[in-house]
Amino acid sequence: MHFAFLGTSGAVPSLRRDTTSLVFVGRPEVVLVDCGGSPVQKLLLAGTTPERLERVIITHIHPDHAYGLPSLIQNLFLMKRAAPLAIACRQEHAEPLRALLGVFGLLERPGMFPLAWEPVPAREGAPVAASASFAITASPNAHGSMPNLALRFDIPGRGSVVYSSDTEPCDAVAALSRGAHTLIHEATFSQRAGARFGGHSTAAEAGEIAARAGVHRLILTHLDPAHHDEAEALAEEARSRFTGIVEIAEELVPYPL
């Protein structure tokens, strides 16, 4: 059992980092969190069989987190998928995502496998799904005017992992992370650079949330391309606020659970 980053950049990819998404690989189920470009290829590159995918969770509908969903559905259809695929999202995002799939005629396509929509209520600790491998809960975060979800994966006997998604530092993410082993927190900006926009966090602020939550490890992701070549400097900013383990997310590398 493990998770892997399929992308670790902010909204704009670079040669080295694609837009942020993750895959959680259990026994036997696979859960994809957010859906950038060419998701089937990324799953294969991460050593994951796309046919094992049971659920997609879209944290919010900014393009870099959702624009690959039609590609995923189309590819799985062409790969002769028959099993249902669950799609979990904020309640208010289900219709826009259906409309996105409808642009490509995927909802009415003859022989299309079933899509099971799972709207997630906007309250702290809301249940998303439970399986033999994962108990998944969610809390709203603070991504400007865009409704968004932070996620917690509890793995029986193996601890917990929290993913902040795109967010300013907020109490809800700190609360969701309490007692977790690992917090994956966005670090779009550098505290030193000063410039920021759009409901995001600096690496130092991510460190503050990790310290408040009392997690063991902090992994920084959603890095703005301006900082891709100075990722270690972002890690040092987080370490100035958090005394635990700080890492920069690496793509397509398995992180054991």
C-alpha positions in Angstrom: 0.0 0.0 0.0 1.3 3.4 -0.9 0.5 6.8 -2.4 2.2 8.6 -5.2 2.2 12.1 -6.7 1.2 12.2 -10.4 2.0 15.9 -10.4 3.4 18.4 -7.9 3.2 21.8 -9.7 0.8 24.7 -9.2 -1.6 25.6 -11.9 1.1 25.8 -14.6 3.3 22.7 -15.3 6.9 22.8 -16.1 9.3 20.4 -17.9 9.9 18.7 -14.5 6.6 19.0 -12.7 3.0 18.5 -13.8 -0.1 19.9 -12.1 -0.8 18.4 -8.7 -2.7 15.1 -8.3 -2.2 12.0 -6.2 -3.0 8.3 -6.3 -3.6 6.2 -3.2 -3.1 2.5 -3.8 -4.7 0.1 -1.4 -5.6 -3.6 -1.4 -7.0 -3.9 -3.9 -8.6 -0.5 -4.6 -7.0 2.6 -6.1 -8.2 6.1 -5.4 -7.3 9.1 -7.7 -7.3 12.5 -6.1 -7.7 15.3 -8.7 -7.3 14.7 -12.4 -4.8 16.6 -14.5 -3.8 15.9 -18.1 -3.4 12.3 -19.4 -4.2 10.6 -16.1 -4.1 7.0 -17.5 -0.5 7.6 -18.7 0.4 9.0 -15.3 -1.1 6.1 -13.5 0.9 3.7 -15.7 4.1 5.7 -15.1 3.4 5.4 -11.3 3.2 1.6 -11.7 -0.5 1.5 -11.1 -3.0 -0.4 -13.2 -5.7 2.0 -14.4 -8.3 -0.8 -14.4 -8.0 -1.0 -10.6 -9.3 2.5 -10.2 -12.4 2.5 -8.0 -12.9 6.2 -7.1 -11.9 9.7 -8.3 -12.1 12.5 -5.9 -12.1 16.0 -7.4 -11.3 18.5 -4.6 -12.4 21.5 -6.7 -13.0 22.6 -10.3 -10.1 24.8 -11.1 -8.9 23.5 -14.5 -5.6 22.0 -13.2 -7.5 19.8 -10.8 -10.3 18.6 -13.0 -9.6 19.1 -16.7 -8.3 15.5 -17.2 -11.5 13.9 -16.1 -13.0 13.6 -19.6 -9.7 12.0 -20.8 -9.8 9.5 -18.0 -13.4 8.5 -18.7 -12.8 8.2 -22.4 -9.6 6.1 -22.0 -11.2 3.7 -19.5 -14.2 3.3 -21.9 -11.8 2.4 -24.7 -10.0 0.0 -22.4 -13.4 -1.9 -22.1 -14.1 -1.0 -18.5 -17.4 -2.3 -17.4 -17.3 -1.8 -13.6 -18.8 1.4 -12.1 -16.5 4.3 -11.3 -17.3 6.5 -8.3 -16.7 10.2 -8.6 -16.7 12.2 -5.3 -16.8 16.0 -5.2 -18.3 18.9 -3.5 -22.1 18.9 -3.8 -22.1 22.1 -5.9 -19.5 20.7 -8.3 -21.3 17.6 -9.4 -23.4 19.3 -12.1 -20.4 21.3 -13.6 -18.4 18.1 -13.8 -21.4 16.3 -15.5 -21.6 19.2 -17.9 -17.8 18.9 -18.6 -18.3 15.2 -19.5 -21.3 16.1 -21.5 -19.3 18.4 -23.8 -17.6 15.3 -25.1 -20.7 13.2 -25.2 -19.5 10.8 -22.6 -22.6 10.6 -20.5 -24.8 9.3 -23.3 -22.3 7.1 -25.0 -23.7 3.6 -25.8 -21.9 1.0 -23.6 -20.4 3.6 -21.2 -19.7 2.1 -17.8 -21.7 3.5 -14.9 -20.6 6.6 -13.1 -21.6 6.7 -9.4 -21.7 10.3 -8.2 -20.9 10.9 -4.5 -21.5 14.5 -3.4 -19.6 15.5 -0.3 -21.2 17.9 2.1 -19.4 21.0 3.1 -18.8 20.2 6.8 -15.8 19.3 8.8 -15.0 15.6 9.0 -17.6 14.7 6.3 -17.4 11.0 5.3 -16.4 10.4 1.7 -15.9 6.7 1.4 -14.8 3.6 3.4 -13.2 0.4 2.2 -10.9 -2.3 3.4 -7.9 -0.1 2.8 -9.1 3.5 3.5 -11.5 5.5 5.5 -11.7 8.9 3.7 -13.1 12.1 5.3 -13.1 15.7 4.1 -13.3 19.2 5.4 -13.8 22.5 3.6 -10.7 24.6 3.3 -10.0 28.2 2.3 -9.3 28.6 -1.4 -10.7 32.1 -2.0 -14.1 32.0 -3.6 -13.7 28.4 -4.9 -15.4 25.8 -2.7 -12.7 23.1 -2.0 -12.0 20.0 0.0 -9.1 18.9 2.2 -9.0 15.1 2.5 -7.9 12.6 5.2 -7.0 9.0 4.5 -7.1 6.8 7.6 -5.4 3.5 6.9 -6.2 0.8 9.6 -3.0 -0.1 11.5 -0.9 2.2 9.4 -1.7 5.8 10.4 -3.2 8.7 8.5 -2.4 11.0 5.6 -4.0 14.4 5.0 -4.0 16.4 1.8 -4.7 20.1 2.1 -5.5 20.7 -1.6 -5.3 24.3 -2.6 -5.8 26.5 0.4 -4.7 29.4 2.5 -3.6 28.3 6.0 -6.8 27.5 7.9 -8.1 26.0 11.1 -10.1 23.3 9.3 -6.9 21.7 7.7 -5.1 21.9 11.0 -8.0 20.2 12.7 -8.4 17.5 10.0 -4.6 16.8 10.4 -4.5 16.2 14.1 -3.2 12.8 14.9 -2.1 12.2 11.3 1.4 10.9 10.5 1.8 12.9 7.2 0.4 16.2 6.1 0.7 16.9 2.3 0.2 20.7 2.2 0.4 23.0 -0.7 3.3 25.5 -0.8 2.6 27.6 -3.8 4.7 30.5 -2.8 7.9 31.5 -0.9 7.7 33.6 2.2 10.8 35.4 1.0 9.4 36.3 -2.4 6.3 38.1 -1.0 4.1 37.8 -4.0 0.9 35.7 -3.6 -2.6 35.5 -4.9 -5.7 33.3 -5.1 -6.1 31.6 -1.7 -2.8 29.8 -1.5 -0.1 29.2 1.2 3.6 29.8 1.5 6.0 27.0 2.6 6.4 28.7 5.9 2.6 28.8 6.4 2.5 25.1 5.6 5.1 24.5 8.3 2.9 26.4 10.8 -0.1 24.2 10.0 2.0 21.1 10.4 3.3 22.3 13.8 -0.2 23.2 15.0 -1.5 19.8 13.9 1.4 17.9 15.5 2.0 15.7 12.5 5.2 13.7 12.1 6.0 14.5 8.5 5.2 17.4 6.1 5.3 17.0 2.3 5.2 20.2 0.3 3.4 20.2 -3.1 1.6 22.5 -5.6 4.8 24.5 -6.1 4.6 27.5 -8.3 6.9 27.1 -11.4 8.9 30.1 -10.2 10.1 28.0 -7.3 10.7 24.6 -9.0 14.5 25.2 -9.2 14.6 26.3 -5.5 12.5 23.7 -3.9 15.0 23.1 -1.1 14.7 26.7 -0.1 11.0 26.2 0.3 11.7 23.2 2.5 14.0 25.3 4.7 11.2 27.9 5.1 8.9 25.2 6.3 11.5 23.9 8.7 11.7 27.4 10.3 8.2 26.8 11.6 8.0 23.0 11.9 10.5 20.7 13.7 9.3 17.4 12.1 10.4 15.9 8.8 9.9 18.2 5.8 10.1 16.9 2.3 9.5 18.2 -1.2 7.0 16.0 -3.1 8.6 13.9 -5.9 6.5 12.7 -8.8 5.8 9.0 -9.6 7.7 7.8 -6.5 5.8 5.4 -4.2 5.4 6.6 -0.6 4.7 3.6 1.6 1.6 3.7 3.8 
